[in-house]
Amino acid sequence: MIEKDIVKERLNTIMKNNANVFDEGIRKVNDIKTMFTLKEDASLRFLKARTVPYSMKPKIERELDGLERQGII
Protein backbone atom coordinates (compact mmCIF):
# COMPACT_ATOMS: atom_id res chain seq x y z
CA MET A 1 0.00 0.00 0.00
CA ILE A 2 2.74 2.45 0.88
CA GLU A 3 4.39 1.94 -2.53
CA LYS A 4 1.11 2.75 -4.30
CA ASP A 5 0.79 5.94 -2.28
CA ILE A 6 4.33 7.00 -3.17
CA VAL A 7 3.74 6.30 -6.87
CA LYS A 8 0.43 8.15 -6.78
CA GLU A 9 2.05 11.14 -5.05
CA ARG A 10 4.91 11.25 -7.56
CA LEU A 11 2.47 11.04 -10.45
CA ASN A 12 0.37 13.87 -9.03
CA THR A 13 3.52 15.99 -8.58
CA ILE A 14 4.60 15.35 -12.18
CA MET A 15 1.14 16.19 -13.49
CA LYS A 16 0.97 19.36 -11.37
CA ASN A 17 4.42 20.56 -12.45
CA ASN A 18 3.58 19.91 -16.11
CA ALA A 19 -0.09 20.89 -16.12
CA ASN A 20 0.15 22.54 -19.54
CA VAL A 21 1.14 19.19 -21.07
CA PHE A 22 -1.70 17.28 -19.44
CA ASP A 23 -4.46 19.82 -20.04
CA GLU A 24 -7.31 18.63 -22.21
CA GLY A 25 -7.55 19.91 -25.73
CA ILE A 26 -5.38 20.03 -28.78
CA ARG A 27 -2.33 22.24 -28.94
CA LYS A 28 -0.32 23.61 -31.85
CA VAL A 29 3.41 23.15 -32.17
CA ASN A 30 5.16 26.04 -33.86
CA ASP A 31 8.75 26.77 -34.82
CA ILE A 32 9.89 23.16 -34.96
CA LYS A 33 11.86 22.05 -37.98
CA THR A 34 12.18 18.45 -38.98
CA MET A 35 14.05 16.51 -41.61
CA PHE A 36 13.08 13.32 -43.38
CA THR A 37 15.76 10.99 -44.64
CA LEU A 38 14.71 9.00 -47.67
CA LYS A 39 16.39 6.13 -49.41
CA GLU A 40 18.19 7.20 -52.59
CA ASP A 41 16.03 4.95 -54.73
CA ALA A 42 12.75 6.13 -53.14
CA SER A 43 9.97 6.93 -55.58
CA LEU A 44 6.60 8.65 -55.30
CA ARG A 45 3.47 6.54 -55.02
CA PHE A 46 0.00 7.65 -56.01
CA LEU A 47 -2.79 6.18 -53.93
CA LYS A 48 -6.42 6.63 -54.92
CA ALA A 49 -8.56 8.43 -52.35
CA ARG A 50 -10.77 6.10 -50.37
CA THR A 51 -14.48 6.41 -50.93
CA VAL A 52 -16.78 7.42 -48.09
CA PRO A 53 -20.21 5.83 -47.71
CA TYR A 54 -22.92 8.30 -48.69
CA SER A 55 -24.65 7.93 -45.32
CA MET A 56 -21.46 9.05 -43.50
CA LYS A 57 -20.75 12.16 -45.59
CA PRO A 58 -22.78 14.70 -43.54
CA LYS A 59 -21.16 13.54 -40.28
CA ILE A 60 -17.68 13.68 -41.81
CA GLU A 61 -18.35 17.15 -43.25
CA ARG A 62 -19.43 18.43 -39.80
CA GLU A 63 -16.31 16.96 -38.18
CA LEU A 64 -14.03 18.46 -40.83
CA ASP A 65 -15.73 21.85 -40.48
CA GLY A 66 -15.23 21.70 -36.70
CA LEU A 67 -11.54 20.82 -37.06
CA GLU A 68 -11.12 23.69 -39.50
CA ARG A 69 -12.81 26.17 -37.14
CA GLN A 70 -10.45 25.06 -34.36
CA GLY A 71 -7.45 25.67 -36.62
CA ILE A 72 -6.39 22.03 -36.53
CA ILE A 73 -6.64 21.61 -40.28
Buried (B, 14 or more C-beta within 10 A) or exposed (E): EEEEEEEEEEEEEEEEEEEEEEEEEEEEEEEEEEEEEEEEEEEEEEEEEEEEEEEEEEEEEEEEEEEEEEEEE
